[in-house]
Amino acid sequence: MINREISSRLAAGHGRRVTQLAEAAARWGGHVPEDPGITELADLLETAAADAPDRPGHTARTLLAGAVEDLRAAARLGGILPAVTLWHLQRAIDQEHTAHQQRTVPAQRQGHDR
């Protein structure tokens, strides 16, 4: 019974994170297919990383590249290690979120500098 509960929670967490990453890929301009896989999301964020401006320091490009690495690791693990897969998915979400914030904050600062 305990294993089934853990498996159900891990599956639900996996689904939520994939949905969050699909929304993130769309936010970066990617055309997200219905019910995307982790590899498809990695490809979309990789394209976004290539298109992101390259600036010194922690850039959106660098963060997105990190998210892509975590997605590729999660795809390789598949269902073998669900908890580790979730960790990689969450890291990808966190890195994309920070990249998105970095993309929008400089634009907001420019508006205040005028």
N, CA, C and O atoms as a printed pandas DataFrame, in Angstrom:
     atom_number atom_name residue_name chain_id  residue_number  x_coord  y_coord  z_coord
0              1         N          MET        A               1    0.818   -1.195    0.000
1              2        CA          MET        A               1    0.000    0.000    0.000
2              3         C          MET        A               1    0.866    1.264    0.000
3              4         O          MET        A               1    0.563    2.218   -0.717
4              5         N          ILE        A               2    1.931    1.279    0.793
5              6        CA          ILE        A               2    2.789    2.463    0.876
6              7         C          ILE        A               2    3.457    2.726   -0.468
7              8         O          ILE        A               2    3.509    3.872   -0.914
8              9         N          ASN        A               3    3.968    1.683   -1.120
9             10        CA          ASN        A               3    4.612    1.856   -2.425
10            11         C          ASN        A               3    3.647    2.423   -3.446
11            12         O          ASN        A               3    4.032    3.260   -4.263
12            13         N          ARG        A               4    2.394    1.981   -3.413
13            14        CA          ARG        A               4    1.401    2.481   -4.356
14            15         C          ARG        A               4    1.132    3.969   -4.103
15            16         O          ARG        A               4    0.977    4.739   -5.052
16            17         N          GLU        A               5    1.075    4.375   -2.834
17            18        CA          GLU        A               5    0.845    5.782   -2.497
18            19         C          GLU        A               5    2.014    6.644   -2.971
19            20         O          GLU        A               5    1.812    7.720   -3.533
20            21         N          ILE        A               6    3.212    6.175   -2.747
21            22        CA          ILE        A               6    4.392    6.919   -3.178
22            23         C          ILE        A               6    4.409    7.017   -4.697
23            24         O          ILE        A               6    4.690    8.082   -5.246
24            25         N          SER        A               7    4.116    5.932   -5.369
25            26        CA          SER        A               7    4.085    5.945   -6.830
26            27         C          SER        A               7    3.041    6.920   -7.351
27            28         O          SER        A               7    3.297    7.634   -8.321
28            29         N          SER        A               8    1.882    6.963   -6.731
29            30        CA          SER        A               8    0.823    7.892   -7.146
30            31         C          SER        A               8    1.259    9.336   -6.949
31            32         O          SER        A               8    1.021   10.179   -7.813
32            33         N          ARG        A               9    1.894    9.627   -5.824
33            34        CA          ARG        A               9    2.355   10.998   -5.566
34            35         C          ARG        A               9    3.451   11.400   -6.540
35            36         O          ARG        A               9    3.467   12.529   -7.032
36            37         N          LEU        A              10    4.369   10.479   -6.819
37            38        CA          LEU        A              10    5.436   10.782   -7.772
38            39         C          LEU        A              10    4.871   11.019   -9.171
39            40         O          LEU        A              10    5.317   11.925   -9.875
40            41         N          ALA        A              11    3.906   10.219   -9.571
41            42        CA          ALA        A              11    3.287   10.385  -10.895
42            43         C          ALA        A              11    2.573   11.725  -10.981
43            44         O          ALA        A              11    2.659   12.411  -12.000
44            45         N          ALA        A              12    1.871   12.101   -9.922
45            46        CA          ALA        A              12    1.170   13.395   -9.917
46            47         C          ALA        A              12    2.177   14.540   -9.988
47            48         O          ALA        A              12    1.972   15.507  -10.721
48            49         N          GLY        A              13    3.261   14.430   -9.226
49            50        CA          GLY        A              13    4.299   15.464   -9.260
50            51         C          GLY        A              13    4.942   15.564  -10.624
51            52         O          GLY        A              13    5.242   16.661  -11.095
52            53         N          HIS        A              14    5.152   14.439  -11.254
53            54        CA          HIS        A              14    5.727   14.403  -12.604
54            55         C          HIS        A              14    4.807   15.146  -13.573
55            56         O          HIS        A              14    5.260   15.988  -14.348
56            57         N          GLY        A              15    3.533   14.831  -13.523
57            58        CA          GLY        A              15    2.564   15.475  -14.418
58            59         C          GLY        A              15    2.506   16.981  -14.224
59            60         O          GLY        A              15    2.460   17.731  -15.199
60            61         N          ARG        A              16    2.508   17.431  -12.972
61            62        CA          ARG        A              16    2.480   18.881  -12.681
62            63         C          ARG        A              16    3.719   19.570  -13.233
63            64         O          ARG        A              16    3.630   20.646  -13.825
64            65         N          ARG        A              17    4.860   18.953  -13.039
65            66        CA          ARG        A              17    6.105   19.581  -13.498
66            67         C          ARG        A              17    6.184   19.622  -15.025
67            68         O          ARG        A              17    6.648   20.612  -15.591
68            69         N          VAL        A              18    5.747   18.583  -15.682
69            70        CA          VAL        A              18    5.742   18.587  -17.150
70            71         C          VAL        A              18    4.802   19.684  -17.655
71            72         O          VAL        A              18    5.120   20.375  -18.624
72            73         N          THR        A              19    3.658   19.846  -17.010
73            74        CA          THR        A              19    2.729   20.916  -17.386
74            75         C          THR        A              19    3.376   22.281  -17.192
75            76         O          THR        A              19    3.253   23.148  -18.056
76            77         N          GLN        A              20    4.066   22.484  -16.068
77            78        CA          GLN        A              20    4.747   23.754  -15.819
78            79         C          GLN        A              20    5.816   24.017  -16.884
79            80         O          GLN        A              20    5.958   25.141  -17.365
80            81         N          LEU        A              21    6.554   22.986  -17.241
81            82        CA          LEU        A              21    7.596   23.156  -18.250
82            83         C          LEU        A              21    7.012   23.405  -19.635
83            84         O          LEU        A              21    7.598   24.142  -20.428
84            85         N          ALA        A              22    5.875   22.806  -19.932
85            86        CA          ALA        A              22    5.205   23.068  -21.211
86            87         C          ALA        A              22    4.757   24.531  -21.266
87            88         O          ALA        A              22    4.892   25.186  -22.300
88            89         N          GLU        A              23    4.229   25.037  -20.158
89            90        CA          GLU        A              23    3.827   26.442  -20.104
90            91         C          GLU        A              23    5.039   27.353  -20.250
91            92         O          GLU        A              23    4.963   28.396  -20.901
92            93         N          ALA        A              24    6.147   26.964  -19.649
93            94        CA          ALA        A              24    7.376   27.750  -19.763
94            95         C          ALA        A              24    7.872   27.772  -21.200
95            96         O          ALA        A              24    8.255   28.827  -21.708
96            97         N          ALA        A              25    7.870   26.623  -21.859
97            98        CA          ALA        A              25    8.320   26.563  -23.251
98            99         C          ALA        A              25    7.443   27.446  -24.137
99           100         O          ALA        A              25    7.944   28.113  -25.041
100          101         N          ALA        A              26    6.154   27.449  -23.882
101          102        CA          ALA        A              26    5.241   28.311  -24.643
102          103         C          ALA        A              26    5.546   29.780  -24.369
103          104         O          ALA        A              26    5.491   30.608  -25.278
104          105         N          ARG        A              27    5.867   30.103  -23.117
105          106        CA          ARG        A              27    6.193   31.487  -22.746
106          107         C          ARG        A              27    7.432   31.975  -23.494
107          108         O          ARG        A              27    7.560   33.167  -23.776
108          109         N          TRP        A              28    8.342   31.056  -23.815
109          110        CA          TRP        A              28    9.548   31.414  -24.557
110          111         C          TRP        A              28    9.322   31.352  -26.064
111          112         O          TRP        A              28   10.268   31.497  -26.838
112          113         N          GLY        A              29    8.086   31.142  -26.484
113          114        CA          GLY        A              29    7.754   31.176  -27.899
114          115         C          GLY        A              29    7.723   29.825  -28.576
115          116         O          GLY        A              29    7.561   29.755  -29.795
116          117         N          GLY        A              30    7.873   28.751  -27.825
117          118        CA          GLY        A              30    7.861   27.416  -28.415
118          119         C          GLY        A              30    6.451   26.961  -28.743
119          120         O          GLY        A              30    5.494   27.297  -28.045
120          121         N          HIS        A              31    6.340   26.198  -29.808
121          122        CA          HIS        A              31    5.060   25.599  -30.192
122          123         C          HIS        A              31    4.997   24.232  -29.514
123          124         O          HIS        A              31    5.580   23.259  -29.992
124          125         N          VAL        A              32    4.279   24.179  -28.392
125          126        CA          VAL        A              32    4.240   22.974  -27.571
126          127         C          VAL        A              32    3.153   22.040  -28.080
127          128         O          VAL        A              32    1.991   22.434  -28.185
128          129         N          PRO        A              33    3.526   20.802  -28.399
129          130        CA          PRO        A              33    2.510   19.844  -28.853
130          131         C          PRO        A              33    1.614   19.434  -27.686
131          132         O          PRO        A              33    1.960   19.620  -26.519
132          133         N          GLU        A              34    0.477   18.882  -28.025
133          134        CA          GLU        A              34   -0.402   18.357  -26.986
134          135         C          GLU        A              34    0.294   17.166  -26.332
135          136         O          GLU        A              34    0.848   16.313  -27.026
136          137         N          ASP        A              35    0.268   17.104  -25.017
137          138        CA          ASP        A              35    0.887   16.030  -24.245
138          139         C          ASP        A              35    2.364   15.854  -24.615
139          140         O          ASP        A              35    2.759   14.791  -25.094
140          141         N          PRO        A              36    3.187   16.901  -24.391
141          142        CA          PRO        A              36    4.600   16.826  -24.778
142          143         C          PRO        A              36    5.388   15.892  -23.866
143          144         O          PRO        A              36    5.037   15.686  -22.704
144          145         N          GLY        A              37    6.439   15.345  -24.409
145          146        CA          GLY        A              37    7.372   14.547  -23.629
146          147         C          GLY        A              37    8.499   15.429  -23.126
147          148         O          GLY        A              37    8.651   16.573  -23.552
148          149         N          ILE        A              38    9.276   14.887  -22.225
149          150        CA          ILE        A              38   10.375   15.648  -21.639
150          151         C          ILE        A              38   11.404   16.024  -22.701
151          152         O          ILE        A              38   11.930   17.137  -22.681
152          153         N          THR        A              39   11.694   15.124  -23.615
153          154        CA          THR        A              39   12.673   15.417  -24.669
154          155         C          THR        A              39   12.177   16.541  -25.571
155          156         O          THR        A              39   12.963   17.399  -25.974
156          157         N          GLU        A              40   10.892   16.549  -25.891
157          158        CA          GLU        A              40   10.334   17.634  -26.707
158          159         C          GLU        A              40   10.452   18.978  -25.981
159          160         O          GLU        A              40   10.759   19.998  -26.599
160          161         N          LEU        A              41   10.210   18.972  -24.687
161          162        CA          LEU        A              41   10.338   20.205  -23.908
162          163         C          LEU        A              41   11.794   20.661  -23.865
163          164         O          LEU        A              41   12.075   21.857  -23.947
164          165         N          ALA        A              42   12.713   19.719  -23.738
165          166        CA          ALA        A              42   14.137   20.066  -23.763
166          167         C          ALA        A              42   14.502   20.710  -25.093
167          168         O          ALA        A              42   15.223   21.708  -25.122
168          169         N          ASP        A              43   14.013   20.149  -26.188
169          170        CA          ASP        A              43   14.291   20.714  -27.512
170          171         C          ASP        A              43   13.754   22.136  -27.634
171          172         O          ASP        A              43   14.423   23.010  -28.186
172          173         N          LEU        A              44   12.545   22.369  -27.121
173          174        CA          LEU        A              44   11.941   23.707  -27.200
174          175         C          LEU        A              44   12.726   24.716  -26.369
175          176         O          LEU        A              44   12.963   25.837  -26.820
176          177         N          LEU        A              45   13.128   24.332  -25.165
177          178        CA          LEU        A              45   13.899   25.257  -24.333
178          179         C          LEU        A              45   15.319   25.431  -24.866
179          180         O          LEU        A              45   15.935   26.477  -24.657
180          181         N          GLU        A              46   15.836   24.431  -25.544
181          182        CA          GLU        A              46   17.153   24.570  -26.171
182          183         C          GLU        A              46   17.100   25.615  -27.284
183          184         O          GLU        A              46   18.027   26.411  -27.436
184          185         N          THR        A              47   16.033   25.611  -28.051
185          186        CA          THR        A              47   15.839   26.629  -29.088
186          187         C          THR        A              47   15.727   28.010  -28.457
187          188         O          THR        A              47   16.307   28.975  -28.956
188          189         N          ALA        A              48   14.979   28.102  -27.358
189          190        CA          ALA        A              48   14.836   29.384  -26.648
190          191         C          ALA        A              48   16.188   29.856  -26.138
191          192         O          ALA        A              48   16.490   31.047  -26.204
192          193         N          ALA        A              49   17.009   28.936  -25.629
193          194        CA          ALA        A              49   18.336   29.303  -25.133
194          195         C          ALA        A              49   19.202   29.853  -26.265
195          196         O          ALA        A              49   19.927   30.831  -26.083
196          197         N          ALA        A              50   19.121   29.223  -27.424
197          198        CA          ALA        A              50   19.917   29.681  -28.569
198          199         C          ALA        A              50   19.475   31.070  -29.015
199          200         O          ALA        A              50   20.290   31.853  -29.504
200          201         N          ASP        A              51   18.196   31.380  -28.851
201          202        CA          ASP        A              51   17.663   32.673  -29.272
202          203         C          ASP        A              51   17.796   33.761  -28.207
203          204         O          ASP        A              51   17.617   34.942  -28.507
204          205         N          ALA        A              52   18.108   33.377  -26.966
205          206        CA          ALA        A              52   18.201   34.355  -25.869
206          207         C          ALA        A              52   19.474   35.176  -26.020
207          208         O          ALA        A              52   20.504   34.662  -26.456
208          209         N          PRO        A              53   19.398   36.468  -25.654
209          210        CA          PRO        A              53   20.609   37.292  -25.726
210          211         C          PRO        A              53   21.660   36.790  -24.738
211          212         O          PRO        A              53   21.327   36.325  -23.649
212          213         N          ASP        A              54   22.920   36.889  -25.124
213          214        CA          ASP        A              54   24.019   36.439  -24.283
214          215         C          ASP        A              54   24.622   37.640  -23.571
215          216         O          ASP        A              54   25.204   38.523  -24.201
216          217         N          ARG        A              55   24.474   37.661  -22.247
217          218        CA          ARG        A              55   25.023   38.754  -21.436
218          219         C          ARG        A              55   25.935   38.158  -20.373
219          220         O          ARG        A              55   25.792   36.988  -20.018
220          221         N          PRO        A              56   26.873   38.954  -19.862
221          222        CA          PRO        A              56   27.773   38.444  -18.820
222          223         C          PRO        A              56   27.005   38.039  -17.557
223          224         O          PRO        A              56   25.917   38.549  -17.290
224          225         N          GLY        A              57   27.579   37.127  -16.799
225          226        CA          GLY        A              57   26.956   36.688  -15.549
226          227         C          GLY        A              57   25.920   35.610  -15.784
227          228         O          GLY        A              57   25.934   34.945  -16.820
228          229         N          HIS        A              58   25.018   35.432  -14.825
229          230        CA          HIS        A              58   23.930   34.459  -14.964
230          231         C          HIS        A              58   22.916   34.996  -15.960
231          232         O          HIS        A              58   22.087   35.842  -15.624
232          233         N          THR        A              59   22.986   34.513  -17.149
233          234        CA          THR        A              59   22.099   34.990  -18.200
234          235         C          THR        A              59   20.953   34.026  -18.415
235          236         O          THR        A              59   20.988   32.879  -17.969
236          237         N          ALA        A              60   19.950   34.506  -19.097
237          238        CA          ALA        A              60   18.825   33.651  -19.462
238          239         C          ALA        A              60   19.326   32.472  -20.290
239          240         O          ALA        A              60   18.862   31.345  -20.120
240          241         N          ARG        A              61   20.259   32.734  -21.171
241          242        CA          ARG        A              61   20.802   31.666  -22.021
242          243         C          ARG        A              61   21.457   30.575  -21.173
243          244         O          ARG        A              61   21.223   29.387  -21.396
244          245         N          THR        A              62   22.266   30.975  -20.213
245          246        CA          THR        A              62   22.952   30.021  -19.347
246          247         C          THR        A              62   21.956   29.226  -18.507
247          248         O          THR        A              62   22.075   28.008  -18.373
248          249         N          LEU        A              63   20.974   29.929  -17.944
249          250        CA          LEU        A              63   19.969   29.269  -17.124
250          251         C          LEU        A              63   19.128   28.296  -17.944
251          252         O          LEU        A              63   18.837   27.187  -17.494
252          253         N          LEU        A              64   18.744   28.706  -19.129
253          254        CA          LEU        A              64   17.963   27.809  -19.983
254          255         C          LEU        A              64   18.785   26.593  -20.397
255          256         O          LEU        A              64   18.261   25.482  -20.478
256          257         N          ALA        A              65   20.064   26.803  -20.657
257          258        CA          ALA        A              65   20.933   25.666  -20.994
258          259         C          ALA        A              65   20.990   24.690  -19.821
259          260         O          ALA        A              65   21.000   23.476  -20.028
260          261         N          GLY        A              66   21.027   25.205  -18.599
261          262        CA          GLY        A              66   20.997   24.346  -17.422
262          263         C          GLY        A              66   19.684   23.588  -17.318
263          264         O          GLY        A              66   19.664   22.407  -16.974
264          265         N          ALA        A              67   18.591   24.276  -17.617
265          266        CA          ALA        A              67   17.278   23.618  -17.601
266          267         C          ALA        A              67   17.239   22.493  -18.632
267          268         O          ALA        A              67   16.694   21.420  -18.371
268          269         N          VAL        A              68   17.818   22.743  -19.800
269          270        CA          VAL        A              68   17.857   21.722  -20.855
270          271         C          VAL        A              68   18.658   20.509  -20.381
271          272         O          VAL        A              68   18.256   19.369  -20.618
272          273         N          GLU        A              69   19.783   20.747  -19.715
273          274        CA          GLU        A              69   20.591   19.636  -19.197
274          275         C          GLU        A              69   19.781   18.795  -18.209
275          276         O          GLU        A              69   19.830   17.566  -18.249
276          277         N          ASP        A              70   19.032   19.465  -17.320
277          278        CA          ASP        A              70   18.217   18.726  -16.357
278          279         C          ASP        A              70   17.098   17.960  -17.044
279          280         O          ASP        A              70   16.773   16.841  -16.648
280          281         N          LEU        A              71   16.512   18.555  -18.064
281          282        CA          LEU        A              71   15.462   17.840  -18.795
282          283         C          LEU        A              71   16.032   16.619  -19.514
283          284         O          LEU        A              71   15.402   15.562  -19.534
284          285         N          ARG        A              72   17.203   16.756  -20.094
285          286        CA          ARG        A              72   17.820   15.620  -20.780
286          287         C          ARG        A              72   18.153   14.506  -19.764
287          288         O          ARG        A              72   17.992   13.323  -20.061
288          289         N          ALA        A              73   18.616   14.896  -18.570
289          290        CA          ALA        A              73   18.894   13.896  -17.532
290          291         C          ALA        A              73   17.604   13.204  -17.116
291          292         O          ALA        A              73   17.580   11.984  -16.951
292          293         N          ALA        A              74   16.533   13.969  -16.947
293          294        CA          ALA        A              74   15.240   13.389  -16.568
294          295         C          ALA        A              74   14.749   12.441  -17.664
295          296         O          ALA        A              74   14.200   11.381  -17.363
296          297         N          ALA        A              75   14.941   12.810  -18.917
297          298        CA          ALA        A              75   14.506   11.948  -20.029
298          299         C          ALA        A              75   15.295   10.642  -20.044
299          300         O          ALA        A              75   14.735    9.577  -20.307
300          301         N          ARG        A              76   16.592   10.724  -19.763
301          302        CA          ARG        A              76   17.418    9.508  -19.742
302          303         C          ARG        A              76   16.989    8.578  -18.610
303          304         O          ARG        A              76   16.991    7.357  -18.769
304          305         N          LEU        A              77   16.623    9.155  -17.474
305          306        CA          LEU        A              77   16.232    8.327  -16.328
306          307         C          LEU        A              77   14.872    7.686  -16.528
307          308         O          LEU        A              77   14.617    6.584  -16.042
308          309         N          GLY        A              78   13.999    8.382  -17.246
309          310        CA          GLY        A              78   12.666    7.852  -17.503
310          311         C          GLY        A              78   11.982    7.415  -16.228
311          312         O          GLY        A              78   11.944    8.177  -15.262
312          313         N          GLY        A              79   11.448    6.228  -16.197
313          314        CA          GLY        A              79   10.737    5.736  -15.028
314          315         C          GLY        A              79   11.609    4.935  -14.088
315          316         O          GLY        A              79   11.107    4.369  -13.117
316          317         N          ILE        A              80   12.910    4.873  -14.352
317          318        CA          ILE        A              80   13.795    4.053  -13.534
318          319         C          ILE        A              80   13.920    4.621  -12.120
319          320         O          ILE        A              80   13.802    3.880  -11.144
320          321         N          LEU        A              81   14.152    5.900  -12.008
321          322        CA          LEU        A              81   14.341    6.556  -10.716
322          323         C          LEU        A              81   13.393    7.754  -10.626
323          324         O          LEU        A              81   13.822    8.890  -10.830
324          325         N          PRO        A              82   12.130    7.524  -10.329
325          326        CA          PRO        A              82   11.145    8.612  -10.372
326          327         C          PRO        A              82   11.468    9.797   -9.467
327          328         O          PRO        A              82   11.236   10.939   -9.863
328          329         N          ALA        A              83   11.990    9.565   -8.276
329          330        CA          ALA        A              83   12.289   10.676   -7.377
330          331         C          ALA        A              83   13.420   11.537   -7.931
331          332         O          ALA        A              83   13.374   12.763   -7.825
332          333         N          VAL        A              84   14.432   10.910   -8.519
333          334        CA          VAL        A              84   15.539   11.659   -9.109
334          335         C          VAL        A              84   15.060   12.397  -10.354
335          336         O          VAL        A              84   15.473   13.529  -10.605
336          337         N          THR        A              85   14.201   11.767  -11.122
337          338        CA          THR        A              85   13.622   12.419  -12.298
338          339         C          THR        A              85   12.875   13.680  -11.883
339          340         O          THR        A              85   13.010   14.722  -12.523
340          341         N          LEU        A              86   12.084   13.590  -10.810
341          342        CA          LEU        A              86   11.359   14.768  -10.316
342          343         C          LEU        A              86   12.312   15.862   -9.876
343          344         O          LEU        A              86   12.040   17.044  -10.087
344          345         N          TRP        A              87   13.421   15.485   -9.270
345          346        CA          TRP        A              87   14.407   16.477   -8.840
346          347         C          TRP        A              87   14.935   17.241  -10.055
347          348         O          TRP        A              87   15.036   18.467  -10.022
348          349         N          HIS        A              88   15.268   16.523  -11.119
349          350        CA          HIS        A              88   15.763   17.173  -12.335
350          351         C          HIS        A              88   14.683   18.051  -12.965
351          352         O          HIS        A              88   14.983   19.146  -13.441
352          353         N          LEU        A              89   13.448   17.594  -12.975
353          354        CA          LEU        A              89   12.358   18.412  -13.525
354          355         C          LEU        A              89   12.189   19.693  -12.716
355          356         O          LEU        A              89   11.997   20.768  -13.285
356          357         N          GLN        A              90   12.261   19.582  -11.380
357          358        CA          GLN        A              90   12.108   20.777  -10.547
358          359         C          GLN        A              90   13.259   21.741  -10.764
359          360         O          GLN        A              90   13.052   22.954  -10.812
360          361         N          ARG        A              91   14.478   21.213  -10.896
361          362        CA          ARG        A              91   15.625   22.094  -11.182
362          363         C          ARG        A              91   15.434   22.821  -12.500
363          364         O          ARG        A              91   15.740   24.009  -12.606
364          365         N          ALA        A              92   14.934   22.123  -13.498
365          366        CA          ALA        A              92   14.675   22.752  -14.796
366          367         C          ALA        A              92   13.650   23.870  -14.638
367          368         O          ALA        A              92   13.814   24.947  -15.212
368          369         N          ILE        A              93   12.604   23.624  -13.872
369          370        CA          ILE        A              93   11.582   24.656  -13.626
370          371         C          ILE        A              93   12.205   25.860  -12.937
371          372         O          ILE        A              93   11.970   26.998  -13.344
372          373         N          ASP        A              94   12.995   25.622  -11.900
373          374        CA          ASP        A              94   13.611   26.722  -11.158
374          375         C          ASP        A              94   14.528   27.554  -12.046
375          376         O          ASP        A              94   14.519   28.782  -11.971
376          377         N          GLN        A              95   15.320   26.892  -12.887
377          378        CA          GLN        A              95   16.239   27.621  -13.760
378          379         C          GLN        A              95   15.486   28.416  -14.826
379          380         O          GLN        A              95   15.849   29.551  -15.133
380          381         N          GLU        A              96   14.448   27.821  -15.381
381          382        CA          GLU        A              96   13.652   28.544  -16.377
382          383         C          GLU        A              96   12.987   29.745  -15.737
383          384         O          GLU        A              96   12.947   30.820  -16.335
384          385         N          HIS        A              97   12.462   29.581  -14.525
385          386        CA          HIS        A              97   11.783   30.679  -13.831
386          387         C          HIS        A              97   12.750   31.850  -13.614
387          388         O          HIS        A              97   12.392   33.004  -13.850
388          389         N          THR        A              98   13.970   31.551  -13.166
389          390        CA          THR        A              98   14.968   32.599  -12.961
390          391         C          THR        A              98   15.340   33.250  -14.289
391          392         O          THR        A              98   15.505   34.468  -14.357
392          393         N          ALA        A              99   15.474   32.450  -15.343
393          394        CA          ALA        A              99   15.785   33.001  -16.669
394          395         C          ALA        A              99   14.676   33.932  -17.126
395          396         O          ALA        A              99   14.946   35.000  -17.676
396          397         N          HIS        A             100   13.438   33.537  -16.903
397          398        CA          HIS        A             100   12.299   34.370  -17.301
398          399         C          HIS        A             100   12.308   35.682  -16.516
399          400         O          HIS        A             100   12.039   36.742  -17.082
400          401         N          GLN        A             101   12.612   35.621  -15.229
401          402        CA          GLN        A             101   12.689   36.835  -14.414
402          403         C          GLN        A             101   13.792   37.746  -14.917
403          404         O          GLN        A             101   13.606   38.961  -14.981
404          405         N          GLN        A             102   14.934   37.185  -15.273
405          406        CA          GLN        A             102   16.040   38.005  -15.773
406          407         C          GLN        A             102   15.697   38.652  -17.098
407          408         O          GLN        A             102   16.156   39.754  -17.399
408          409         N          ARG        A             103   14.893   37.966  -17.886
409          410        CA          ARG        A             103   14.497   38.519  -19.186
410          411         C          ARG        A             103   13.555   39.692  -18.996
411          412         O          ARG        A             103   13.644   40.674  -19.733
412          413         N          THR        A             104   12.650   39.615  -18.022
413          414        CA          THR        A             104   11.644   40.666  -17.855
414          415         C          THR        A             104   12.118   41.813  -16.974
415          416         O          THR        A             104   11.687   42.947  -17.178
416          417         N          VAL        A             105   12.986   41.560  -16.005
417          418        CA          VAL        A             105   13.434   42.618  -15.093
418          419         C          VAL        A             105   14.221   43.701  -15.811
419          420         O          VAL        A             105   13.941   44.877  -15.582
420          421         N          PRO        A             106   15.215   43.375  -16.686
421          422        CA          PRO        A             106   15.924   44.454  -17.384
422          423         C          PRO        A             106   14.983   45.326  -18.215
423          424         O          PRO        A             106   15.187   46.537  -18.302
424          425         N          ALA        A             107   13.962   44.734  -18.823
425          426        CA          ALA        A             107   13.013   45.525  -19.603
426          427         C          ALA        A             107   12.246   46.470  -18.698
427          428         O          ALA        A             107   11.973   47.605  -19.087
428          429         N          GLN        A             108   11.893   46.030  -17.507
429          430        CA          GLN        A             108   11.179   46.879  -16.563
430          431         C          GLN        A             108   12.084   48.003  -16.076
431          432         O          GLN        A             108   11.635   49.139  -15.919
432          433         N          ARG        A             109   13.364   47.691  -15.835
433          434        CA          ARG        A             109   14.319   48.720  -15.389
434          435         C          ARG        A             109   14.501   49.786  -16.443
435          436         O          ARG        A             109   14.607   50.968  -16.116
436          437         N          GLN        A             110   14.539   49.385  -17.724
437          438        CA          GLN        A             110   14.683   50.352  -18.809
438          439         C          GLN        A             110   13.530   51.334  -18.800
439          440         O          GLN        A             110   13.725   52.529  -19.020
440          441         N          GLY        A             111   12.338   50.842  -18.548
441          442        CA          GLY        A             111   11.161   51.701  -18.510
442          443         C          GLY        A             111   11.232   52.709  -17.391
443          444         O          GLY        A             111   10.733   53.825  -17.534
444          445         N          HIS        A             112   11.844   52.342  -16.274
445          446        CA          HIS        A             112   11.977   53.258  -15.138
446          447         C          HIS        A             112   13.099   54.257  -15.338
447          448         O          HIS        A             112   13.082   55.326  -14.727
448          449         N          ASP        A             113   14.067   53.940  -16.173
449          450        CA          ASP        A             113   15.208   54.826  -16.406
450          451         C          ASP        A             113   14.875   55.982  -17.341
451          452         O          ASP        A             113   15.635   56.946  -17.435
452          453         N          ARG        A             114   13.765   55.891  -18.019
453          454        CA          ARG        A             114   13.427   56.928  -19.003
454          455         C          ARG        A             114   13.004   58.189  -18.338
455          456         O          ARG        A             114   12.684   59.166  -19.015
